[in-house]
Amino acid sequence: MAVGALLATAFAVLAVVVFATREEDRVAVDDVLALELTRAIGERDEVDLRALADFAWDRVLLVAPGTPRAAVSRALGTEFNGDLPFGSTGPLLVFADGDALARFADYRGRATFDGFELPVDVLPREDAVLRVRDGVVSPKRAKPG
């Protein structure tokens, strides 16, 4: 009986320590969206993110690999608390609804991205269409100059 009570007390103390020292909540990458995005870029000449991402968002940030979390947070307007899957090396697409993170996905294919204002480019929802030509992804919007 005493061993059981001691064990229960030890678990309770452990639970309190874990709860009190946990880091801020992190948001996981949307694996389904990442796979759909990667597949669409591999199969289509034009990828309309408005149709692909059927949830509430008003802009998408295209983020170059290796971009510091602080730069993403500045562009997002709030702290970016996304966690990437192990081995992710492609650009991120961070969907924002106002200043809030709606969802994010990592591109997992072999295409390259060109014509974006990196390290973080912001596309409003109305301009969130990508062109794919010969393995190169670019924004459909017209670039000045």
N, C-alpha and C positions, 0 to 999 in steps of 0.2 A: 504494500500500500504506500509506504513511504517513498519507494523508488518511483512509483507511478506519479505521485504528487511532485517529486523533484523533476521528473521528466517533463511533466506538463508545465511547470514553472519555467524550465529552461526554454521550451518552445515559445512560451508567452514572451519571455525576455527577448529571444531572437526575433520574433515578429515585431516587437516594438522597435528594436534597433534597425531592422531592415526598413520599416516604415519611416522612421525618423531620418534616416540617412539616404534615402533614395534620391536619385537625380530627378530633374524635371521630366515631365512626361514627354515622350518622343512619339512621332508619328511615323508609321512604317510606310514604305513605298507601296503604291497600289500595283501589285503584281499583274493583275488582270489587265489594267490599263496599259502597263508597260509592254506586255505581250501583244496586245491589240495594236498599239502604236508601232511597235517594231514590225509586226506583220504587215500593217498598212503601208509603211514606208517601203517595205520590200516588194510589195505587189502592185502599188498604184503610182500613177504619175502626179496625182494631186491628193493630198490628205487634208480633209476638212476637220480640224480639231473640234469644231462646234458640234459636229455629228458624232464624232468618236467619243467625246467626253460629255455624256448626257447627264450632267449634274449642274448645280448652280455655280457659275464662275463668271467673272467679267474681264479677266485678263490672264495671260499665260506668260510666265517668265521662262525663257530658254537660257539655261545656265551651262556654261562650259565646264568640262571636267576639271576638278581641282580648284574651282573658285572657292574662296574662303566663305565660310558660313555667314560672316558679318556682311559681306557684299550682297549675299542673297537676302539677308534680313533687311538691309537698307532698301533694296528694290521692292521687297514685299510690303514693307511698312510696319512689320512686326517681326518678332523673333522667329526665324526659320528653325523649326525643331524636327526636321525630317531625318530619318535614319536610312541609310542606303544598305542594300543587301551586299554581302561580302563579294568582292570582285567586280563591283560595278565600275565601269570605265567610260561609259558614254555620257552624253549631255543629259541634263535633267530638264523636264518640263514641269514647272511648278504652277499649278492652277490656283488662282487667288479669287476670292469673293470679297471685294472691298479690301481691307487690310488683313483678312484672315486667310490662312492656308486652307484651301478646299481639299485638294489632293495633289500628289505629285507622282511622277513616273520617271524611270530612267530608260533611255533608248539603249537597246541591247544588240543592235545590228552592226553592220559594217559600213554603212553609208557615212559620208562626211557632211558636215554642216558648213555652209558658206553663205555670206551675205547678211549675216546677223551681226548686231552690234554687241560683241562679246567683251567681257565675260558674262554679262547679263543683258539680254535683250527682252524688252517687254512688248508683247503683242496684245492689243485690245481684242476682245472677242470678235469684233467685226472683221479684223484682219488676220484671224487665226487659221489661215490656210497655207499649207506648205506645198511647194513644188518639188518633185523628185525627178531628176534627169541624170542618167548614167551614174547612179550611186551618189549623187550630190543633192542634198536637201537644202532648199533656200526658201525664204519667205516669198509668198505670192505678191505681197504689196510692192508697189513701185518705190524704189529707192531714189531719193533726190540726187542729182548730179550725174 
